[in-house]
Amino acid sequence: MDKKTLKHFEKLLLDKRAELQSAYRDKLSRSGDAGADGALDSADEASANYNKEFWYSLSDADRKVMRRIDEALRVIATEGGYGECVHCGKPIQRKRLEAVPWARHCLECQDLQERGLIE
């Protein structure tokens, strides 16, 4: 995959991650949980608490998507191979990546995975 295309998918992934984080912040502000414990002792504690609350507040599906987004971003940044099926190694269809940029499987292998035939 060329660099321009990789940048396009990286942007889609970062946008989705920001959307999930924004939804989390909105949920906290509506529930009144943000800052409920008073002042924090350090920036590290604040960061750790934010991350902990973030992961607890996401639904299971959102957590799975966030993990897949982070995994896809790591592949783009370091390993290469973004857009290749993790099972068969074939390219994942561009239309599929446009719809689900964190997809790990091509359509055929996704079907097998959903039926429990592959990991």
C-alpha positions as CSV (number, residue, x, y, z in Angstrom):
1,M,0.0,0.0,0.0
2,D,1.4,3.4,-0.9
3,K,2.2,6.1,1.7
4,K,-0.7,8.4,0.6
5,T,-3.2,5.5,1.0
6,L,-1.7,4.6,4.4
7,K,-2.0,8.2,5.6
8,H,-5.7,8.2,4.5
9,F,-6.4,5.1,6.6
10,E,-4.4,6.4,9.5
11,K,-6.6,9.5,9.5
12,L,-9.7,7.4,9.4
13,L,-8.4,5.4,12.4
14,L,-7.4,8.5,14.4
15,D,-10.8,10.1,13.7
16,K,-12.6,7.1,15.0
17,R,-10.4,7.0,18.1
18,A,-11.2,10.7,18.7
19,E,-14.9,10.0,18.2
20,L,-14.8,7.3,20.9
21,Q,-12.8,9.5,23.3
22,S,-15.2,12.4,22.7
23,A,-18.2,10.1,23.4
24,Y,-16.5,9.1,26.7
25,R,-15.9,12.7,27.8
26,D,-19.5,13.6,26.9
27,K,-20.7,10.6,29.0
28,L,-18.6,11.7,32.0
29,S,-19.7,15.3,31.8
30,R,-23.4,14.3,31.6
31,S,-23.0,11.9,34.5
32,G,-21.2,14.3,36.7
33,D,-18.3,11.9,37.3
34,A,-15.6,14.2,35.9
35,G,-13.7,15.6,38.9
36,A,-15.9,14.0,41.5
37,D,-13.0,12.9,43.6
38,G,-11.5,16.4,44.0
39,A,-8.0,17.6,43.2
40,L,-5.5,14.9,42.0
41,D,-2.0,14.6,43.5
42,S,-0.1,14.5,40.3
43,A,-0.3,14.6,36.5
44,D,0.6,10.9,36.4
45,E,-2.3,10.0,38.7
46,A,-4.7,12.1,36.6
47,S,-3.5,10.3,33.5
48,A,-3.8,6.9,35.0
49,N,-7.3,7.7,36.4
50,Y,-8.4,9.0,33.0
51,N,-7.3,5.9,31.2
52,K,-8.9,3.6,33.8
53,E,-12.2,5.5,33.7
54,F,-12.0,5.6,30.0
55,W,-11.7,1.9,29.6
56,Y,-14.4,1.1,32.2
57,S,-16.9,3.4,30.7
58,L,-16.6,2.1,27.2
59,S,-18.9,-0.7,26.2
60,D,-17.3,-4.1,25.3
61,A,-17.8,-3.3,21.6
62,D,-16.2,0.1,22.0
63,R,-13.2,-1.4,23.9
64,K,-12.8,-4.0,21.2
65,V,-12.9,-1.3,18.5
66,M,-10.4,0.9,20.4
67,R,-8.0,-2.1,20.8
68,R,-8.3,-2.9,17.1
69,I,-7.7,0.8,16.1
70,D,-4.6,0.9,18.3
71,E,-3.4,-2.3,16.8
72,A,-4.0,-1.0,13.2
73,L,-2.2,2.2,14.0
74,R,0.8,0.2,15.3
75,V,0.9,-1.9,12.2
76,I,0.9,1.3,10.0
77,A,3.6,2.9,12.1
78,T,6.0,0.0,12.6
79,E,5.4,-3.3,11.1
80,G,3.9,-2.7,7.7
81,G,1.4,-5.1,6.3
82,Y,-1.6,-2.8,7.0
83,G,-4.5,-3.9,4.9
84,E,-3.5,-7.6,4.8
85,C,-5.6,-10.3,6.3
86,V,-4.0,-11.7,9.4
87,H,-5.2,-15.2,8.6
88,C,-4.5,-15.7,4.9
89,G,-2.3,-12.7,4.1
90,K,-4.4,-11.6,1.1
91,P,-5.1,-7.9,0.7
92,I,-8.3,-6.7,2.5
93,Q,-10.7,-5.1,0.0
94,R,-10.4,-1.3,-0.1
95,K,-14.2,-0.9,0.3
96,R,-14.0,-3.0,3.5
97,L,-11.1,-0.9,4.9
98,E,-13.0,2.3,4.1
99,A,-16.0,1.0,6.1
100,V,-14.0,-0.7,8.9
101,P,-10.4,0.6,8.8
102,W,-9.5,-1.6,11.8
103,A,-10.5,-4.8,9.9
104,R,-8.1,-7.6,10.4
105,H,-9.6,-10.1,8.0
106,C,-10.6,-10.2,4.4
107,L,-14.3,-11.0,3.8
108,E,-13.8,-14.7,3.3
109,C,-11.7,-15.1,6.5
110,Q,-14.1,-12.8,8.4
111,D,-16.9,-15.2,7.6
112,L,-14.8,-18.1,8.8
113,Q,-14.0,-16.2,12.0
114,E,-17.6,-15.3,12.7
115,R,-18.5,-19.0,12.4
116,G,-15.8,-19.9,14.9
117,L,-13.6,-21.7,12.3
118,I,-10.5,-19.5,12.8
119,E,-9.2,-17.4,15.6
